[in-house]
């Protein structure tokens, strides 16, 4: 007998996102090339600010590589084990990317403090040349990623964008550092700029960690008001009570909602479910829903069900 084909849901739990793939391939290639350039330039010039930026760029290469894996996994359909597909890998990757950013920021901060204690000479001309090239590269990549986020919703692209915003500001910081060293002869500007860069990187990393953490913890997405949704479901004809309701994000733009509802026994339950689903889709864009209709007389809900029946029987 041929294997049974299961329909895990009428909605495809996949992301094609061709624009995001194209964007990531372009940024990955350019980032890998310039990372090598910055590492060599940082070592030759002995600039901590430049090496800090190269470390950040190296983390970008890792982040973009993980993001590419996540995008390709997201195109795989659900199966008997992963009934939601592989969309959540996008969030896991983003969490790791944010964590990488914060660790790098702490490392740069520590090295910057050491350089304050023991300043070292710097080849500011080479430092300025490499950082200027970096500014151009990072500006182009930031624009490319920014446009991609407007076309397709993807937390990995957002995390990559934060990486390159940090890189762009880092390049500007390195240029400012090189100019200040040239004008004043004070080498402490190099570790000072590095510490500022570390703060920017840490902020971006913390933001990505928070967003991905909330999704992994299945928190209610910020754009939804759970109590208002509960009230809207209660307004559907035949619905007498809404409870045991959950709303979470599987991925950045895939939302799921489940709810139990007590309904009037004189109303056709299928009509109630259809009306609730239509309302959730039209008003909130929530397409993946599971609504369980119940009656407190037949479904035991303990003290909650007894209180509901008492209130209903007394016409309150």
N, C-alpha and C positions, 0 to 999 in steps of 0.2 A: 504493500500500500504506500502511496506517496505521502510524505510528511504533511501533517496538518498545518495550514497557514493561519496564523493568529493575527487578528486585527487588534493591536495594542491600544489604538485610539484612532478616531477618524481624523485627528490632526497629526501631521507629520512632525515628529520630534527630531527634526534635522535642521541644519543651517547650511545653505549653499554658499552664500556670501562670496561671490566671485570677485567683487571689488575689493573686499578685505584681503583676499589671498594675493591679488595682484599688488596691492599696496604693501603688504608685508614682504613680499619677495623683493620689491624695489628697495625698501628700507633696509632689509637684511643685507643685501649686497653692498650698498653704499656704506652702511655702518661697519661691516666687517673690514672693508678696505681702509676706512679712515681710522678705525681702532688701531690697526697695525701702524699707520702713519703716526698717530699720537703717542703710542708707546715708545717708538723709536725716537721721536722728537723730545718726549719728556725725559728719557734717559740721557740723551745727548745734551740737552739744555740744563738738566738737573732741576727742573721746575716741578715743585710739588703740585701746584695748581694744574699744570698740564697733565701730570701723572694722575691726579685726582679725576680729571675729565676723562682720561683714557680708561681708568678703572670703571667709571660710569658707562662709557661706551662699550666696554667689554661686557658689562651686565646687560646692556641693551641687546647685544648679540645673543646672549643666553635667553633673554626674555622673548626676543623675536622668534628664536628657534622653538621655544616652548609654545608660543602663540601659533606658529605654523602647525605644529602637531595638533594643538587643540582645534584649529579650524578644520583640519582634515578629518579628525575623529568626529567632529560635529556633523559631518556629512553622512556618517554611517547610520543606517536605520536601527530602530529598536529591535531587541531580540528577547528571548525568553528570560534571560538573566538581567539585562539592562532595558527594562520596559520603557524608561524615559529616554532611551538612546544614550548618547555620549555628550550631551550638551553641558552637563555639570563640569566636565573636564576644563571647559573654558574658564570657569570660576576658580577651580583649583589652581590652574596656571596663573591666573591673575593674582591670587593670594601669594603664590611663590614669588612672582615678580615684585610685588609690593614688599615682601619680606627681604628680598635681595637688595632692593633700594635702601631700606633702612639699615641693613647690616653694612653696606658700603658707606653710607653716610657716617655711621659711627666710626668706621675705620679711618675715613678721611679726617674726621674731627680729631681723633687720637694722634694721627700723624702730624696734623697741623699744630697741635699743642707742642709736640716734640720739636718741630721746626722753630717755634717761637723760642723755645729754650736754647736750641742750638742752631742758629741761622747758618745757611749754606749759600755759597755764590751761585748765581744763575746766569745763563746765556739768554738775556732778554730778547735779543734779535731773533734767534731761532724760536724762542717761546712765542713771540709776537707773530711770526710768519705762520707757524702751525695753528695757532689759535684763530687767526684770521680765516684760514682755509676751513677750520672747524666751524666757524660762525656761518659761513656760506652753506656748507653741507647741512648743518643742523637746521638752518632756516628753511631750506628746501624741504627737508624731511618733515619738519613740523607742519608746514603748509600742506603737504601731501596727506599726512595723517589726519590733520584737522578736517580736510575735505571729506576724507573717508568716513569719519565719525558722523558727518551730517547725512551721508548716504545710507549707511548701514549701522545698526545698533550692535556694538560688540565691546564687552568690557576689556578684552585683550587689546583692542585697538586703542581704547582709552588709556590703558596702562602704558602702552607703547608711546602714546602721545605725551603722557606725563614724563616718561623717560627723556624724550627729546626736548620737551620744554625745559627740563633740568639741564640737558646738554647745551641748549641754546643759551640759557642764562650763564652756564659754566663758561662757554666760549667768550661771552661778553665780559665775564669776570676775569678771565685769564688775560684778555686784551687790556682791560683797565689796570690789572696788576702789572703787566709788562710796561705800560706807559708810566705808571707811578714809580716803578723801580728806575726807569730811565731818567725821569725828571728829578727824583729825590736821592737816588742811590740807596734807599732803605729797602732791604730785602724782606723785612717782616710783612710787606704787603702780599707776598706770595702765600704764606700760610694763612694770613687774614682772609684773603679771597677764598682760599680753600675751605675755611670754616663756614663762610657764608654759603658757598656752594653746597656743603654738607647739609646745612639747614634747609635749603631748597629741596634737595634730594629726599631728605627725611620727610618733609611735609607731603611731597607727592606720594612717597611710599606708604605713609600712614593713611592717606586718603584711599588708595587702592585696597589696602588691607581691610579698612573699614567696610567698603562697598562689598568686597568679596566675602568677608566674614558674615555680614548680614544675610547674604544669599545662602551661604553654607549652613547657617543656623536657621534657615527657613523663616526669617523674620518677615513681617508684612512690609512690602515695598513702600518706600516713602511717599509715592504719588497716590496711594490709596488710603482712604479713611474707612477703616473696618466697620465702625459703628454706623456710618452713613450708608454703607453697602447693606448692612443688616436692616436698617430702616427701609431701604428701597425694596429689598426682598419681601419685607413684611407688608409693603403696600400692594404686592401682587394679589389679585383676587383669589381667595381661598386659603391664603397663608394666615395662620393664626399665631405662629410662634417660630422663631429662628434660633437655633442653638448649635453647639458643637461645630462652629464655623471656623475654617482655616483658610488662609490665603498666603501663598508663598510664590517665590520665583524659582523656577528650575534653572533658568539662565537669564540673561539680561532682558530679553523681550518675550520670554515664555512664562506665562503666569498660570497658576492652577488654584482652583477654589473648590472646597468641599463644604457642605452644610446639611444639617438635618432640619426638616421643617414639619411642624404639626400643621395638618391641613383640615379644612372643613370636610366632613365625611360626605357631604352632598355635592362636592366638586370633583370632577374627573381629575385624578392625579396626574395623568399624562399632560393635560392642559396646563396644570400648575407648573410642572417641570419645564415645559416648552416656554411658558411666559417668563419664568425666572431666567432661563438661558438666554432668551432674546434680550431681556433687559440688561443682563450683565455684559453681553456682547456689544450692544448698541451704546450703552452709557459709559462702560469702563474698558471695553476692548478685551474682556476676559472671555476666551473661547473654550478653555479646557476646564470644565466644571463637572462636579459629581454632586447631584442633589438627591438626598434620601428623604422620601415622604413618609411620615409616621402619624400615628394617632396615639395619644396618651393613654387611651383605654386599653390598647393592645400591646404597646411597647413600653416596657417598664423603664421609667426614668427616676425611680426613687422619689425623694422629697420634691425634686424639681417638677416631675410629672404630676404629683399630687397637688402641688400648689397651683399648677396651671389649670387642672381640672376644677379645683375649688373656685378659682377666679372665674372660669368660664361658666360653671353651673350657677354661680351667683350673679352673672351678668355684669361683671366688673370689667 
